[in-house]
Amino acid sequence: MEVIIDCSLLLDEEDFYTQLIKQVDFGEFFGRNLDAFWDYIGLLYEKKIIFLNYGSLSNDMILFVNKIINLINESNAEHKGIDKRYLISVEILF
């Protein structure tokens, strides 16, 4: 499954979480912050996250999206060599 985040629509962090939860059911208790994203990252296993229009991000949102990507990379590093089912793919399109 692909999760598509249109970066041209990201004015703030809330916009990211709005797009994300429309495509992945994080449940009613998801906190919409980086800590909650890490806690629920397992819901993204075996998915491909595509960041469209990355070049349109403001400087603040570039920092935020890069934090999201770093969390995904950290999760992937923890599961490297264990089982490919626990990996999350990332694609950045400008």
N, CA, C and O atoms as a GROMACS GRO file, in nm:
protein
  376
    1MET      N    1   0.083  -0.119   0.000
    1MET     CA    2   0.000   0.000   0.000
    1MET      C    3   0.088   0.125   0.000
    1MET      O    4   0.192   0.129   0.065
    2GLU      N    5   0.045   0.223  -0.072
    2GLU     CA    6   0.115   0.352  -0.075
    2GLU      C    7   0.039   0.455   0.005
    2GLU      O    8  -0.084   0.462   0.000
    3VAL      N    9   0.112   0.535   0.080
    3VAL     CA   10   0.058   0.649   0.152
    3VAL      C   11   0.118   0.772   0.085
    3VAL      O   12   0.240   0.789   0.083
    4ILE      N   13   0.033   0.856   0.030
    4ILE     CA   14   0.081   0.972  -0.045
    4ILE      C   15   0.056   1.099   0.037
    4ILE      O   16  -0.057   1.130   0.075
    5ILE      N   17   0.165   1.170   0.062
    5ILE     CA   18   0.158   1.298   0.132
    5ILE      C   19   0.192   1.407   0.030
    5ILE      O   20   0.304   1.413  -0.021
    6ASP      N   21   0.095   1.492   0.002
    6ASP     CA   22   0.117   1.603  -0.092
    6ASP      C   23   0.175   1.720  -0.014
    6ASP      O   24   0.102   1.791   0.056
    7CYS      N   25   0.304   1.739  -0.026
    7CYS     CA   26   0.374   1.842   0.050
    7CYS      C   27   0.331   1.984   0.013
    7CYS      O   28   0.350   2.076   0.092
    8SER      N   29   0.273   2.002  -0.105
    8SER     CA   30   0.227   2.136  -0.143
    8SER      C   31   0.108   2.179  -0.056
    8SER      O   32   0.072   2.297  -0.055
    9LEU      N   33   0.048   2.084   0.016
    9LEU     CA   34  -0.066   2.115   0.103
    9LEU      C   35  -0.026   2.124   0.250
    9LEU      O   36  -0.112   2.144   0.337
   10LEU      N   37   0.102   2.110   0.278
   10LEU     CA   38   0.148   2.112   0.417
   10LEU      C   39   0.190   2.253   0.459
   10LEU      O   40   0.299   2.299   0.426
   11LEU      N   41   0.103   2.318   0.531
   11LEU     CA   42   0.136   2.450   0.586
   11LEU      C   43   0.188   2.439   0.728
   11LEU      O   44   0.262   2.525   0.775
   12ASP      N   45   0.147   2.332   0.797
   12ASP     CA   46   0.192   2.308   0.934
   12ASP      C   47   0.188   2.157   0.961
   12ASP      O   48   0.144   2.079   0.877
   13GLU      N   49   0.234   2.119   1.078
   13GLU     CA   50   0.241   1.978   1.114
   13GLU      C   51   0.104   1.912   1.114
   13GLU      O   52   0.090   1.795   1.076
   14GLU      N   53   0.004   1.984   1.155
   14GLU     CA   54  -0.132   1.930   1.159
   14GLU      C   55  -0.178   1.885   1.020
   14GLU      O   56  -0.249   1.785   1.008
   15ASP      N   57  -0.137   1.958   0.917
   15ASP     CA   58  -0.173   1.920   0.780
   15ASP      C   59  -0.114   1.784   0.744
   15ASP      O   60  -0.177   1.705   0.674
   16PHE      N   61   0.008   1.756   0.791
   16PHE     CA   62   0.069   1.626   0.766
   16PHE      C   63  -0.015   1.515   0.830
   16PHE      O   64  -0.048   1.416   0.765
   17TYR      N   65  -0.047   1.533   0.957
   17TYR     CA   66  -0.122   1.429   1.028
   17TYR      C   67  -0.262   1.411   0.969
   17TYR      O   68  -0.314   1.300   0.967
   18THR      N   69  -0.322   1.518   0.922
   18THR     CA   70  -0.454   1.508   0.859
   18THR      C   71  -0.447   1.421   0.734
   18THR      O   72  -0.531   1.333   0.715
   19GLN      N   73  -0.347   1.445   0.650
   19GLN     CA   74  -0.331   1.361   0.530
   19GLN      C   75  -0.301   1.216   0.567
   19GLN      O   76  -0.354   1.123   0.506
   20LEU      N   77  -0.217   1.198   0.667
   20LEU     CA   78  -0.177   1.063   0.707
   20LEU      C   79  -0.295   0.981   0.758
   20LEU      O   80  -0.314   0.867   0.715
   21ILE      N   81  -0.374   1.037   0.848
   21ILE     CA   82  -0.482   0.958   0.909
   21ILE      C   83  -0.600   0.937   0.814
   21ILE      O   84  -0.686   0.853   0.841
   22LYS      N   85  -0.604   1.011   0.705
   22LYS     CA   86  -0.706   0.983   0.603
   22LYS      C   87  -0.673   0.855   0.527
   22LYS      O   88  -0.761   0.794   0.465
   23GLN      N   89  -0.546   0.814   0.532
   23GLN     CA   90  -0.502   0.698   0.455
   23GLN      C   91  -0.468   0.577   0.541
   23GLN      O   92  -0.470   0.463   0.494
   24VAL      N   93  -0.437   0.601   0.667
   24VAL     CA   94  -0.401   0.494   0.760
   24VAL      C   95  -0.480   0.516   0.889
   24VAL      O   96  -0.478   0.626   0.945
   25ASP      N   97  -0.547   0.413   0.936
   25ASP     CA   98  -0.628   0.425   1.057
   25ASP      C   99  -0.539   0.418   1.181
   25ASP      O  100  -0.500   0.310   1.224
   26PHE      N  101  -0.508   0.534   1.237
   26PHE     CA  102  -0.427   0.541   1.357
   26PHE      C  103  -0.513   0.536   1.483
   26PHE      O  104  -0.460   0.536   1.595
   27GLY      N  105  -0.643   0.532   1.466
   27GLY     CA  106  -0.732   0.524   1.582
   27GLY      C  107  -0.758   0.658   1.646
   27GLY      O  108  -0.694   0.758   1.615
   28GLU      N  109  -0.853   0.658   1.734
   28GLU     CA  110  -0.899   0.783   1.794
   28GLU      C  111  -0.803   0.841   1.897
   28GLU      O  112  -0.815   0.958   1.932
   29PHE      N  113  -0.708   0.763   1.946
   29PHE     CA  114  -0.618   0.810   2.050
   29PHE      C  115  -0.483   0.858   1.998
   29PHE      O  116  -0.394   0.893   2.077
   30PHE      N  117  -0.467   0.860   1.866
   30PHE     CA  118  -0.341   0.906   1.807
   30PHE      C  119  -0.319   1.053   1.840
   30PHE      O  120  -0.408   1.135   1.818
   31GLY      N  121  -0.202   1.087   1.893
   31GLY     CA  122  -0.175   1.220   1.946
   31GLY      C  123  -0.134   1.327   1.848
   31GLY      O  124  -0.122   1.443   1.887
   32ARG      N  125  -0.113   1.293   1.722
   32ARG     CA  126  -0.074   1.392   1.621
   32ARG      C  127   0.051   1.471   1.660
   32ARG      O  128   0.054   1.594   1.653
   33ASN      N  129   0.154   1.398   1.701
   33ASN     CA  130   0.283   1.458   1.731
   33ASN      C  131   0.391   1.352   1.704
   33ASN      O  132   0.359   1.236   1.679
   34LEU      N  133   0.517   1.392   1.710
   34LEU     CA  134   0.625   1.300   1.675
   34LEU      C  135   0.634   1.181   1.770
   34LEU      O  136   0.665   1.070   1.726
   35ASP      N  137   0.607   1.201   1.898
   35ASP     CA  138   0.609   1.090   1.992
   35ASP      C  139   0.502   0.988   1.957
   35ASP      O  140   0.527   0.867   1.958
   36ALA      N  141   0.383   1.035   1.927
   36ALA     CA  142   0.273   0.945   1.888
   36ALA      C  143   0.306   0.876   1.756
   36ALA      O  144   0.277   0.757   1.740
   37PHE      N  145   0.364   0.949   1.662
   37PHE     CA  146   0.403   0.889   1.534
   37PHE      C  147   0.496   0.771   1.559
   37PHE      O  148   0.478   0.664   1.501
   38TRP      N  149   0.596   0.789   1.646
   38TRP     CA  150   0.689   0.681   1.678
   38TRP      C  151   0.615   0.564   1.743
   38TRP      O  152   0.640   0.448   1.710
   39ASP      N  153   0.525   0.593   1.836
   39ASP     CA  154   0.450   0.487   1.905
   39ASP      C  155   0.364   0.405   1.810
   39ASP      O  156   0.343   0.286   1.833
   40TYR      N  157   0.315   0.468   1.704
   40TYR     CA  158   0.223   0.402   1.610
   40TYR      C  159   0.290   0.363   1.478
   40TYR      O  160   0.223   0.321   1.384
   41ILE      N  161   0.422   0.377   1.471
   41ILE     CA  162   0.493   0.357   1.345
   41ILE      C  163   0.471   0.218   1.286
   41ILE      O  164   0.480   0.199   1.165
   42GLY      N  165   0.441   0.122   1.370
   42GLY     CA  166   0.417  -0.014   1.323
   42GLY      C  167   0.300  -0.024   1.225
   42GLY      O  168   0.293  -0.119   1.147
   43LEU      N  169   0.209   0.071   1.229
   43LEU     CA  170   0.097   0.071   1.135
   43LEU      C  171   0.142   0.102   0.992
   43LEU      O  172   0.066   0.086   0.897
   44LEU      N  173   0.265   0.147   0.979
   44LEU     CA  174   0.318   0.180   0.846
   44LEU      C  175   0.407   0.071   0.789
   44LEU      O  176   0.454   0.083   0.676
   45TYR      N  177   0.430  -0.036   0.865
   45TYR     CA  178   0.512  -0.146   0.814
   45TYR      C  179   0.455  -0.197   0.683
   45TYR      O  180   0.334  -0.206   0.666
   46GLU      N  181   0.545  -0.230   0.592
   46GLU     CA  182   0.512  -0.282   0.459
   46GLU      C  183   0.444  -0.179   0.369
   46GLU      O  184   0.388  -0.215   0.266
   47LYS      N  185   0.449  -0.054   0.408
   47LYS     CA  186   0.389   0.051   0.326
   47LYS      C  187   0.499   0.138   0.264
   47LYS      O  188   0.612   0.141   0.312
   48LYS      N  189   0.462   0.206   0.159
   48LYS     CA  190   0.552   0.302   0.094
   48LYS      C  191   0.493   0.441   0.118
   48LYS      O  192   0.378   0.467   0.083
   49ILE      N  193   0.574   0.528   0.177
   49ILE     CA  194   0.532   0.666   0.201
   49ILE      C  195   0.593   0.751   0.090
   49ILE      O  196   0.715   0.757   0.074
   50ILE      N  197   0.507   0.817   0.014
   50ILE     CA  198   0.553   0.902  -0.096
   50ILE      C  199   0.527   1.047  -0.058
   50ILE      O  200   0.415   1.086  -0.028
   51PHE      N  201   0.632   1.124  -0.059
   51PHE     CA  202   0.621   1.268  -0.034
   51PHE      C  203   0.625   1.339  -0.169
   51PHE      O  204   0.732   1.357  -0.228
   52LEU      N  205   0.508   1.379  -0.218
   52LEU     CA  206   0.496   1.452  -0.345
   52LEU      C  207   0.525   1.600  -0.324
   52LEU      O  208   0.498   1.654  -0.217
   53ASN      N  209   0.579   1.663  -0.423
   53ASN     CA  210   0.600   1.808  -0.421
   53ASN      C  211   0.686   1.854  -0.303
   53ASN      O  212   0.662   1.959  -0.245
   54TYR      N  213   0.785   1.773  -0.269
   54TYR     CA  214   0.873   1.804  -0.156
   54TYR      C  215   0.937   1.942  -0.171
   54TYR      O  216   0.956   2.013  -0.072
   55GLY      N  217   0.968   1.980  -0.291
   55GLY     CA  218   1.032   2.108  -0.317
   55GLY      C  219   0.947   2.229  -0.283
   55GLY      O  220   0.998   2.341  -0.278
   56SER      N  221   0.818   2.208  -0.260
   56SER     CA  222   0.729   2.320  -0.228
   56SER      C  223   0.722   2.349  -0.078
   56SER      O  224   0.655   2.444  -0.037
   57LEU      N  225   0.790   2.269   0.004
   57LEU     CA  226   0.782   2.286   0.149
   57LEU      C  227   0.853   2.413   0.196
   57LEU      O  228   0.956   2.452   0.140
   58SER      N  229   0.797   2.476   0.298
   58SER     CA  230   0.866   2.586   0.364
   58SER      C  231   0.983   2.529   0.443
   58SER      O  232   0.991   2.408   0.465
   59ASN      N  233   1.074   2.615   0.486
   59ASN     CA  234   1.190   2.570   0.563
   59ASN      C  235   1.148   2.496   0.690
   59ASN      O  236   1.205   2.393   0.724
   60ASP      N  237   1.049   2.550   0.760
   60ASP     CA  238   1.001   2.485   0.884
   60ASP      C  239   0.944   2.347   0.855
   60ASP      O  240   0.967   2.253   0.930
   61MET      N  241   0.871   2.335   0.746
   61MET     CA  242   0.810   2.206   0.714
   61MET      C  243   0.913   2.107   0.660
   61MET      O  244   0.897   1.986   0.677
   62ILE      N  245   1.018   2.156   0.595
   62ILE     CA  246   1.127   2.066   0.555
   62ILE      C  247   1.187   2.002   0.679
   62ILE      O  248   1.211   1.881   0.681
   63LEU      N  249   1.211   2.081   0.782
   63LEU     CA  250   1.266   2.027   0.907
   63LEU      C  251   1.173   1.922   0.966
   63LEU      O  252   1.218   1.817   1.012
   64PHE      N  253   1.043   1.951   0.967
   64PHE     CA  254   0.947   1.857   1.023
   64PHE      C  255   0.940   1.727   0.943
   64PHE      O  256   0.948   1.618   1.000
   65VAL      N  257   0.927   1.738   0.811
   65VAL     CA  258   0.920   1.618   0.727
   65VAL      C  259   1.048   1.536   0.739
   65VAL      O  260   1.043   1.413   0.739
   66ASN      N  261   1.161   1.603   0.749
   66ASN     CA  262   1.286   1.530   0.767
   66ASN      C  263   1.289   1.456   0.901
   66ASN      O  264   1.348   1.348   0.910
   67LYS      N  265   1.227   1.512   1.003
   67LYS     CA  266   1.216   1.440   1.132
   67LYS      C  267   1.132   1.314   1.114
   67LYS      O  268   1.165   1.209   1.170
   68ILE      N  269   1.024   1.324   1.038
   68ILE     CA  270   0.940   1.206   1.010
   68ILE      C  271   1.022   1.100   0.936
   68ILE      O  272   1.019   0.983   0.971
   69ILE      N  273   1.094   1.143   0.835
   69ILE     CA  274   1.176   1.050   0.757
   69ILE      C  275   1.284   0.988   0.845
   69ILE      O  276   1.313   0.869   0.832
   70ASN      N  277   1.344   1.066   0.934
   70ASN     CA  278   1.445   1.013   1.025
   70ASN      C  279   1.387   0.907   1.118
   70ASN      O  280   1.453   0.807   1.146
   71LEU      N  281   1.264   0.928   1.166
   71LEU     CA  282   1.199   0.827   1.251
   71LEU      C  283   1.175   0.698   1.173
   71LEU      O  284   1.194   0.589   1.225
   72ILE      N  285   1.132   0.713   1.048
   72ILE     CA  286   1.112   0.595   0.963
   72ILE      C  287   1.245   0.522   0.943
   72ILE      O  288   1.251   0.400   0.953
   73ASN      N  289   1.351   0.597   0.914
   73ASN     CA  290   1.483   0.536   0.895
   73ASN      C  291   1.531   0.467   1.022
   73ASN      O  292   1.594   0.361   1.016
   74GLU      N  293   1.503   0.528   1.138
   74GLU     CA  294   1.541   0.467   1.265
   74GLU      C  295   1.467   0.335   1.286
   74GLU      O  296   1.526   0.236   1.330
   75SER      N  297   1.338   0.334   1.255
   75SER     CA  298   1.260   0.211   1.266
   75SER      C  299   1.315   0.104   1.173
   75SER      O  300   1.330  -0.012   1.211
   76ASN      N  301   1.344   0.144   1.049
   76ASN     CA  302   1.400   0.049   0.952
   76ASN      C  303   1.534  -0.007   1.000
   76ASN      O  304   1.561  -0.126   0.983
   77ALA      N  305   1.617   0.077   1.059
   77ALA     CA  306   1.748   0.033   1.107
   77ALA      C  307   1.733  -0.070   1.220
   77ALA      O  308   1.811  -0.164   1.230
   78GLU      N  309   1.632  -0.049   1.304
   78GLU     CA  310   1.608  -0.143   1.414
   78GLU      C  311   1.565  -0.280   1.363
   78GLU      O  312   1.590  -0.382   1.429
   79HIS      N  313   1.501  -0.284   1.246
   79HIS     CA  314   1.448  -0.409   1.193
   79HIS      C  315   1.531  -0.465   1.078
   79HIS      O  316   1.497  -0.569   1.021
   80LYS      N  317   1.639  -0.398   1.043
   80LYS     CA  318   1.722  -0.442   0.931
   80LYS      C  319   1.773  -0.584   0.957
   80LYS      O  320   1.828  -0.613   1.063
   81GLY      N  321   1.756  -0.668   0.860
   81GLY     CA  322   1.804  -0.804   0.869
   81GLY      C  323   1.714  -0.898   0.947
   81GLY      O  324   1.740  -1.018   0.953
   82ILE      N  325   1.608  -0.846   1.008
   82ILE     CA  326   1.517  -0.930   1.086
   82ILE      C  327   1.406  -0.984   0.997
   82ILE      O  328   1.391  -1.106   0.981
   83ASP      N  329   1.330  -0.894   0.939
   83ASP     CA  330   1.216  -0.935   0.857
   83ASP      C  331   1.173  -0.814   0.774
   83ASP      O  332   1.145  -0.708   0.828
   84LYS      N  333   1.168  -0.831   0.643
   84LYS     CA  334   1.132  -0.722   0.553
   84LYS      C  335   0.990  -0.669   0.578
   84LYS      O  336   0.957  -0.558   0.537
   85ARG      N  337   0.907  -0.749   0.643
   85ARG     CA  338   0.769  -0.704   0.670
   85ARG      C  339   0.766  -0.585   0.764
   85ARG      O  340   0.665  -0.514   0.773
   86TYR      N  341   0.876  -0.561   0.835
   86TYR     CA  342   0.879  -0.451   0.930
   86TYR      C  343   0.944  -0.326   0.875
   86TYR      O  344   0.976  -0.233   0.950
   87LEU      N  345   0.964  -0.322   0.743
   87LEU     CA  346   1.027  -0.206   0.681
   87LEU      C  347   0.924  -0.113   0.620
   87LEU      O  348   0.816  -0.156   0.577
   88ILE      N  349   0.959   0.014   0.616
   88ILE     CA  350   0.876   0.118   0.557
   88ILE      C  351   0.959   0.184   0.447
   88ILE      O  352   1.073   0.226   0.471
   89SER      N  353   0.904   0.192   0.328
   89SER     CA  354   0.973   0.252   0.215
   89SER      C  355   0.937   0.401   0.208
   89SER      O  356   0.823   0.440   0.237
   90VAL      N  357   1.032   0.483   0.169
   90VAL     CA  358   1.011   0.627   0.154
   90VAL      C  359   1.055   0.668   0.014
   90VAL      O  360   1.162   0.629  -0.033
   91GLU      N  361   0.972   0.747  -0.052
   91GLU     CA  362   1.008   0.806  -0.180
   91GLU      C  363   0.980   0.955  -0.174
   91GLU      O  364   0.873   0.997  -0.130
   92ILE      N  365   1.076   1.034  -0.217
   92ILE     CA  366   1.062   1.180  -0.218
   92ILE      C  367   1.061   1.226  -0.363
   92ILE      O  368   1.155   1.203  -0.438
   93LEU      N  369   0.953   1.292  -0.400
   93LEU     CA  370   0.938   1.345  -0.536
   93LEU      C  371   0.928   1.497  -0.529
   93LEU      O  372   0.847   1.552  -0.454
   94PHE      N  373   1.011   1.564  -0.608
   94PHE     CA  374   1.012   1.708  -0.606
   94PHE      C  375   0.906   1.762  -0.700
   94PHE      O  376   0.891   1.884  -0.713
   0.00000   0.00000   0.00000
